[in-house]
Amino acid sequence: MVQNVDSYFNRGLHQLRCAPRLIIPFLISSALFSMIGWVLMIAFILISLPILGTIAPVIEANQDTILEIVTSEEPDDTTKQQIEGLFNELSGPLQEYEYFITILTILLLILISLFFILSAWIQGGIIGYLWQGITTTINFDNFFYYANRCFFRILGLWTLICVATILAIAIPFFIFKVASFFNLFISVVLLVLLLLVFFILWLGCIILIFFSEEYIVIDDKGIIDAIKQSKELVIKNKGPVLFFSFLIFVVIIVYFIIDSILSLIAMTCNSDLSAFSSIISICIMTPWIHLSVVNFFLDRTKRTVRVMEYEFEIIKSVKKFILASPRILLDFIRKNIGYIIIALLFYGIGIAIGFYIGQLFSFFNNEALLFFSEMWEKGILIGPYNSMPLIDFIYYFSNNSMIGMDMGLGGLFLGIAPMTGAICNGFILGLVYGVLPVESAVLLETHGIIEYIALLICTAAGIRLGVRFLLGLGNINESIEETLKVVLASFLVFGIAAFIEAFITPVIFWLWL
């Protein structure tokens, strides 16, 4: 029996509450995004090492000028001349490393292509995993099976959409370029009209191929057949499909408005909620919309979905898991000392690189402290808290938890995500200790040691998962289950570190300052 369109959203939310494991593929997708960012960051750091070694002496020679520029509230003519002079001094050494931009651009294009390819692989796995999860059983083997089976077809479909999108934008501008030789006003009007027409056509095509991915994965169709079947299904259900698309648009807009309001409130308190928003998007919004689409497709193609009656008791389960977390972490450390040592090595590499770069600019240590002191004297830093501690706690906990999750589940990408993540996080730590005076850097240890212990455990869990996946050791479901347990158990440590960083570290820093 065909159901109402809004029922697919209700069913998707119910399925999430009954089976939270349905969000695992979306966490893997998040790990992919983080991995690409970490690889790019490491490449940027390594490529820029010669440049930093060249410009560091120039900056050191002009550190008084830089401090004056930074502390100036409104730059006057003298300050503007100083900025121009400093720019001229720095532009000379930078011109010797013009290859830097070229290499970075090529690398960026390679990483974007890699992200596009791996995202297509993940998308096939997501649809297959969700479909099997709500019709038969939740088994992560399904993710790999459908990801591998449908990868090239999903990639081909996406490539086709990208080409069509580029043409939809390029053709109007090409016509504008030709028409502008005759009459500029008419060509501008023509450009606007063509862009509008092509956008409407493009949007219509996107709606017609709305279920192409589902046909590729669930019905094992080829790209052309999937597009044809999707078109027939959409035309047959054009009203419900348009209303369903409208509801998705409304859900996204409402979420964006609520998120913007909360972010604005946090911003007025000198705080940030972006990491918390990312968790909501990855763990709730995106899986919910995907499940709603799969439910819509299954219902309109006359397929049954298994009834899920038992809803996951979040509060009770969280309490039980928190009590078990210390034991889980201690057991993991005791049984995986080798992986802990390997993780330490990658953190050591990052710390060494960061400390080296920090030492190049260590002449800024006193100026940095002077900068904070001047802000405090001007009343910018009044009292120990310059922001809302509770919001800061939410941000620190959310940010570190997502990094830990990305490192853990990112081990599926042959262990690259946890290794690059460890180097990047180690780099930040080494940079801080390389630039700031030792007595001030020690202040970070109030929460930093606890935070990095949790990150170290997540990194080791991710590397272990990568090794087991690469060598085919054990059952993949069990390996992911064990990794998730360790990462979720580390959230307790992240929570302690976030509490100290938000409520205690600012007090210590304020008293010290």
N, C-alpha and C positions, 0 to 999 in steps of 0.2 A: 504494500500500500504506500503510495507516494505521500510524503509528509510535508508539513509547512516548512518554508525556508528557514525561519528563525529556530526551528527545532534542531537543525544541524549544529548551530552554535551551542545550544543547551546540551546536546549530546556530547559534543567535543569537550566542553568544560567538565561534564560528569565523568567522561573517560579519563581525563587528566587527574581528577581527584581519586579515581579508583586505581589508576595505574600510573604513578609518577615516573616509572621507568621509561615511559613513552618520550620523555624529554631528552634522553641520553644522546640521540643523534644530533640534536640541536646544540648540546654542549660540545660535541665533537666539532661541529661547524664553527663554533666560537673559538675553539682551540686552533683550528686552521687559520682563522683571521689573526689571532695573536701570534702564531708561529711566523706568518709572513711578515708581520711588523717587527718581530725580534730579529729575523734574518736581515731585514733591511737596516735595522738599527746597527747591528754588528758590522755589516758591510760599510755603512756610512762612517762608523768609528774607525775601522781599519784603513779605509781609503783616505780619511782626513788626517791621519797621524802625521804625515810629512808636512801638511799645511799648518797644523797646530804648532809643530816644532818651529816653523818659520815665523808665524805671526806672534807667538808668545813673547819674544824679546821686544817686539814693537809695542805690544800692549803693556808690558812691564815698564817700558820707558815713558809711557803716557798714562800710567795708572792714576796720577793725581787729576789729570784732565778727565779721565773716564769717571772717576768718583764725583767730580764736580758736575759732570753732565747728568749722571744718574740721580743725584740729590737735588738738582734744579727743578723747582716746581713748574716754572714757566720759562722756557729757554729764551734768553735775550739774544741780541745780535752777536755778542761776544761768544756765547755758548754755541750759537749756530756756526760761527767761524771755526770754533774748536772741533765741532763734529765734522765739518767739511775737511779740515786739516787731517784729522785722524783717519777719515775715510780714504783720503789720498795716500796716506802712508801705508794703509793696509792693502789698498788695491794693487800696489806694486808687487808684493810677494804673491798675492792671489793669482795674478796673471800668469805666473810661472806654472800654475797647476790647473790650466784650463781643461785638461783631460778629466779632471774630477767630475765635472758636470756631465760629460759624455758617458763616462763609466757608470755613474749613478743613474742616469736616464736609461741606459741599456739594461741595467740590473732591475730597475723599477718595472720596465716593460716585461722582463722575463718573469718577475714575481707576480705581476698582475695576470699574465697568461697562466702561470702555474696555479694561482688562486682560482681562476676561471675554470680550469680543467678539473681541479680537485673538488670544486664546489659542485660541478656537474656529477661527479662520482658520488659525492655525499647526497645529492638530491635524489638520485635513484635509490640509494639505500634508505633514505628517510621515508619515501613513499611506500616502498616495500615493507619496511619495518612497521610503519603505522598500520598499513593494510592488514598484515598478518596479526599485528597486535590486537586489533579490534574485531577481528573475525575468527582467529584461531587461538594462538598463544604468543606471548612475548618472548622472542628468542633472538639474541643479537646475531646469530648466524644468518638470519634473514637479511639483516642490514648488508652484510658483505656479499651475500648471494645476489641481491638485486642491484647493489652498487656496481658489482663487476659485470653482471649480465646486461644492464641497461646503460652503462656509462657512455659508450660511443654514440648511442642514439640520443640521449639527453644532451650530450655535448653538441651533436649535429643540429638538434632543434634550437638550442641556444644560439649557436653560430648563425643559423638562418634568421633568427629574430634580430640579432645584432646587425647583420647585413641589411635587413629590411629597414631597421631604425636609422642606420647611417644614410641609406638612400632617401628615406623620407625627409631627412634634414638637408642632405646635400643637393638634391634636385631643385628645390625652391631657390637655394642660393646660387646655383649654377644659372638658372633662368634669370635671376636678378642681375647676375654679373653681365649676362648678354644684353638684357634690356636696359641696363644703366648707361650703355653707350648711346642710346637714343633719347631717353627721357628719364631723368632721375626720379621725379615725383611719381610717375606711373610705375616705375620699377619697384619703388618702395611699397606702394599700395599692392602691387602684384605679389611681392614677396610675402607680405602679411597674409593675404588671401590664400596663397599657396601653402604657407606654413599651417594655416588653420585647416585647410582641406586635407592636407597630408596627415595632420595630427588626428583628425576624425577618422580617416581611412585606417591609419595605424592602430588607433584605439579599437576600431571595429574588428580588425584582424586579430588583435590580442584577445578580445573577448571570444571570437570564434575558435581560437586554439586553446581556450581556457583549460580544457581537460586533456590536452595532448600528452602531457607527462604521465597522467594516470593511465591513459591507454597504452603508452609505451611500457610502463612498469607492470600494471595489473593484467593487461590483456596481451602483453608481449608483442605489440604492434611495431611495425617500422615507422619511420618518421612521417612519410607521406600518408600512410594508412591512418596513423594516429591523428594527424591533422584533419583528414576527411571525417573520421568517426567523431572527433570533437566538434567539428562544424555541424554535423547532423544532430548531435545531442543538444548543442546550444540552440540551434534553430527550432528543434522540437520543444525545448523548454526555455524559449527566449525570455519570457516574462520572469520566471523564477530565477534564471541566471542573472538577468539585469538587476533584479532586486537583491539577490545574494551578493553581487559585486558591490552594489550600493551599501549594503550592510557592512561589508568588509571595510569600505572606505570610511563609513561612519565610525566604526570601532577604532580604526587607526587615528582618525582625527580627534575623537574623544580622548584617546590615550595620550596623544600629542599635547592636547590642551591641558589635561591634568598634570602631565609631566612638566610642561612649561611653567604652570602655576607653582608647583612644588619646587622646581629649580629656581624660580624667581624668589620664592620665600627663603630658600637656602642661601641664595646669593646675597640677599639683604643682610643675612647674618654672617657674611664672609665665609660661607660654607659651600659644600658641593654635594649633589645627590646623583651625579651622572653614573657612577658605578652601580648604585642601587637601581637606577632606571634600566641599566643594561641587563641586570639580573632578571628584572620583571619581564623585559622584552624577550630574553633568551629562554627563560624557564616557563613563562605563562603565555604571553601574547603570540609569539611565533608558533609554538606548538598548537595552541588553541585554533588559530586560523588554518593551519595545515590540516588538523583533524576535521575541522568543519568542512573543508573542501573535499577531503576523502569521503566523509560521510555523505555529502551531497552526491558525489559521483556514484558511490555504491548504491544509494537509494534509487537514483534515477536510472541506473542500469539493472535494477531488479535483483540486487544482491543483499544478503542478510548480514547483519552485524550482531555479534554475540552480546548478550545482556550482561552488563557489569552491575552487580548489586552492592558489592562491598566497597565502601569508600574508605580511603586511607585515613587513619586517625593521626593527623599531623602532630598535635600537641603531645599525645601519649607516646607516640613513636619517637619524637624528638627528645623527650625527657629520658626515655629508656636508652637512646643512643648516646646521649651526652654522658650518662653514667658509665657506659661501656667504652667511651672514647679513649681514656687513658690506657686501658688494657690493650685496645686495638693498636694504638701507636707504639706502645712498649713491645708488643709481640712483633710488629713489623720491623722495628729497629733491631731487635735481637736476632731475627731470622734473615735480615738483609743488610748486614754490615758492609758487604762488598758494594752494593748499589749506593749505600750512603757515602762511601769513600769516593766512588766515581762521581757522584753528584757534587761532593766537596771539591773535587778537582776542577770541574767546570766553573763552580763559583770562584775558585782560586784564580782561574784564568781571567774571569771578568774583573775581579778585585785588582789583580795586577795591572791590567790595562787601564782601569779607572784611576788607580793610584798614580800611575805614570803620567796620565794626562792632567790629573789634579795637581801633581807636583810642578808641572809646567806653569800652572797659574796659581801656585801657592803664595805668590807675592800679594794676592788679593785677600789673604786671611784676615789681616788687621783691618783692611778697608771694609770687609763684610761685617765684622763686628761693629765697626764705627757706624756703618749704615743702619744697623738695627738699633744702636744706641740713639742715634739722631731721631729715628722714627719714634722711639719711646719718649724722648724729650719733647717732641712736638705733639705728643698726645695721641699719636696714631695707634700705639700699643698701650692701652690703658688696662692695667690689671693683668692677671695671668692669662685670661681668655680674650682673644681677639675675634672669636667666632663662637658659634653655638656648639658646645661639647657633644651634645647628644647627636646632632646631625653629623658632626665630624666622626663620631663613633660609627654611625651607620655607613658613612662613606669609606672609612678605613677598613671596616670589616668586609663590606661588599667588594671593594677593590681587591683586597688581598685574597679573599675567598675565590673570586673569579680567576685570579692569576694562578692560585693553587690548583683549581679545577682544570684550567687550560694546560698546565704542566702535567697533571696526572693523566687525563684522557688524551692529551696531545701526544702521549707516547705511542699511540696507534700510527702516527706518521713517522714510523721507524725511529722513534726516540728523538727526533730532531727538535720538536717543540720544547720538551723539558731541558734539553742541553742548551739550546739557544736562549731560552728563558732564564736559565741559571746564569749564563754569561752576562746577560743584560742586567739582571738584578744585582749580580756581583759587581758589575761595572759601576752602577749607581752608588753602591756602598763604598767602593774604592775611591771614586771621585770625591765623595763627601769628605772622607778622611784624608785625601790628598790635598784638598783646597783649604779646609777649615783648620784652625789650630787644634791641637790634640785635646786641650782642656774643654773646648766647646763641642767637639765631635763626640766626646764621652757622654754628653747629654743624650745622644741618640740611643745609647745602650740601654736606657730604661725600658724601652719597648722593642728596640731593634733586634736584640739577641733572641727574644721570644719569637718575634715575627719571622726571622730568618731560619730558626729551627723548624718552624712549620713549613716554610717554603722548601727547605732542604728535604724534608720528609716527602712532600708532594713531588719534588723533582726525582727523588730516588724511586718513588712508586711509578712515575711516568717512564723512567728509563727501564725499569723492570718490565713494565707492560710492553714497551717497544721491543725489548729483547725476546720476550716470550712470543709476541706476535710474529716477529721476523723469523724466528727459528721454529715456529709451530709447536711450542712447548705447552702442553696442557690444553684445556678447553677454553676458547676465547670468552665464553660467557662467564666462566669462573674467574678468569683473569681480570675482566672488566669489573666484575662484582667486587673482587678483592681491592682493586685500585680505587673504586668508588668508596668503599668502606674506609680506606686509609685517608683519602682526601677529605671526606666528610668528617671523619674523626679529628682531622687537623683544624677544622673550623673552630673547635673549642679553643685551641691555642691561638688562632687568629683573633678570636673574640677577646681573649685576655690581653693580647698585644694591642688591639684596637682601643680597648678601655683605658689602658695605661697611656697610649699615645694621645687620646682625646682629653682625658681628665687629669692625668698626673704629670706627663711630660711638660705641658705648657706652664704648670705651676713651678716646676723645677727650673725651667728655662727663664721664667720671669724673675725668680729669686736670684738666679745666677747673674742675670743681666743687670 
